């Protein structure tokens, strides 16, 4: 994948995962009521990031990322300090 965003410092470029559209009991959720995902896949890391690497799935604080749109694709810019955990 060719990406035109290179993070600086301890910033991370991530792609948010899509929120589930259906509940465990089989009910479909309208798009407006679906909670925004707080899990994303790391696509690039700045030179100051020490604990997160490309390919990790991260759990981040809800209100911390900056949402950007580049070439009709949405990305998140998250500071490493706002990453709560990596997921396996």
PyMOL commands that set and color helices and strands:
alter all, ss='L'
color gray80, all
select helices_A, chain A and resi 80-82
alter helices_A, ss='H'
color red, helices_A
select strands_A, chain A and resi 11-16+39-45+57-60+66-70+73-79+83-87
alter strands_A, ss='S'
color yellow, strands_A
deselect
rebuild
show_as cartoon
